[in-house]
Amino acid sequence: MAMRLNENLDDNGEMHEINVTPFIDVMLVLLIIFMVAAPLATVDVKVNLPASSSQPQPRPEKPVYLSVKADDTMFVGNDPVTKENMINVITAATEGKKDTTIFFRADKTVDYETMMNVMDTLHQAGYLKIGLVGQEVTKAQ
């Protein structure tokens, strides 16, 4: 009964087996490179937010609209307001009900900082329900 222990060796004693250690090293380095590079690929996403294609929600009986125009002038309904008296006018329009939804409309060119300042002022005054209003897009048929 003969048994051969060195199956992968030829007559000269050379091994005929593939060494996969370098391959595994290269694959691990590529994996790390892709893991680091993948989040960086989503940084330069252009955002165009003013239009929405969702179904419009039913309007309340007496909605309160807060509008900010391109020149940073603000209106509650059709009445012009300043940053100082905005909360007083909104409180009068909502009859002091803090759970009323304030519909916030802003021009495309209004900067993000101005929008956040207005929303922060509303939040500090206790108005936590703020609805962002966008232009409705109609589908061409």
C-alpha positions in Angstrom: 0.0 0.0 0.0 1.7 3.1 -1.3 0.6 6.5 -0.3 1.7 9.8 -1.8 1.7 12.7 0.6 3.0 15.4 -1.7 0.3 15.5 -4.4 1.2 19.0 -5.7 4.8 18.3 -6.3 6.1 17.1 -9.6 9.1 14.9 -10.2 11.5 17.9 -9.7 9.9 18.8 -6.3 8.3 22.0 -7.7 4.9 23.0 -6.3 2.1 23.7 -8.9 -0.4 25.5 -6.8 -1.5 29.1 -7.1 -0.5 31.5 -4.3 -3.6 33.6 -3.6 -2.1 35.7 -0.8 -1.1 38.6 -3.1 -4.5 38.5 -4.8 -6.2 38.8 -1.4 -4.0 41.7 -0.5 -4.8 43.6 -3.7 -8.6 42.9 -3.2 -8.5 44.2 0.3 -6.7 47.4 -0.7 -9.3 47.9 -3.5 -12.1 47.3 -1.1 -10.8 50.0 1.3 -10.3 52.4 -1.6 -13.9 51.9 -2.7 -15.3 52.2 0.8 -13.5 55.6 1.2 -14.4 56.9 -2.2 -18.1 55.9 -2.3 -19.4 58.6 0.2 -17.4 61.2 -1.7 -19.3 60.5 -4.9 -22.6 61.8 -3.5 -21.3 65.2 -2.4 -21.8 67.1 -5.6 -25.5 66.5 -6.0 -27.3 69.5 -7.5 -30.6 70.2 -5.8 -33.6 72.0 -7.5 -36.3 72.1 -4.8 -39.0 74.6 -5.9 -41.2 72.2 -7.9 -43.1 69.2 -6.6 -45.1 66.5 -8.5 -46.9 65.1 -5.5 -50.6 65.2 -5.2 -51.8 68.5 -3.6 -53.2 68.2 -0.1 -56.6 69.7 0.7 -56.3 73.2 2.0 -57.6 74.2 5.5 -60.5 76.6 5.7 -58.4 79.6 6.7 -54.7 78.9 5.8 -52.0 81.2 7.1 -49.3 81.9 4.5 -45.9 83.3 5.4 -44.2 84.5 2.2 -40.6 85.7 1.7 -39.9 87.4 -1.6 -36.6 87.7 -3.4 -35.7 91.0 -1.8 -36.3 89.4 1.7 -39.6 91.2 2.3 -42.1 89.1 4.2 -45.8 88.9 4.1 -48.4 87.2 6.2 -51.2 86.6 3.8 -51.2 89.8 1.8 -50.0 92.0 4.6 -46.4 93.1 4.7 -44.6 92.3 8.0 -41.1 92.9 9.4 -39.0 90.3 11.3 -39.9 92.1 14.6 -43.7 92.0 14.2 -44.0 88.8 12.2 -44.9 86.6 15.3 -47.5 89.1 16.5 -49.2 89.2 13.2 -49.1 85.4 12.9 -50.5 85.0 16.5 -53.4 87.4 15.5 -54.0 85.4 12.3 -54.1 82.0 14.1 -56.0 83.4 17.1 -53.2 82.2 19.4 -53.5 78.5 18.3 -49.9 77.2 18.2 -50.9 74.0 16.6 -52.0 75.8 13.4 -49.9 74.9 10.3 -48.0 77.8 8.9 -47.6 77.5 5.1 -44.1 78.9 4.3 -43.5 80.1 0.8 -40.1 81.4 -0.4 -38.8 82.7 -3.7 -36.3 80.5 -5.5 -33.6 83.1 -4.9 -34.0 83.4 -1.2 -30.9 82.1 0.5 -31.0 79.1 2.8 -29.9 81.1 5.8 -32.8 83.5 5.5 -35.3 80.6 5.3 -33.7 78.9 8.4 -33.8 82.2 10.4 -37.5 82.6 9.6 -38.3 78.9 10.5 -36.2 79.2 13.7 -38.2 82.3 14.7 -41.4 80.4 14.1 -40.1 77.4 16.1 -39.1 79.6 19.0 -42.5 81.2 19.1 -44.1 77.8 19.4 -45.3 77.2 15.9 -44.0 73.6 15.2 -46.2 72.8 12.2 -44.6 74.5 9.2 -45.6 73.4 5.7 -43.2 74.2 2.9 -45.1 75.3 -0.2 -43.7 74.5 -3.7 -44.9 75.1 -7.2 -47.1 72.3 -8.5 -45.9 70.7 -11.7 -48.6 69.6 -14.2 -47.9 66.6 -16.3 -48.0 67.1 -20.1 -50.5 64.9 -21.8 
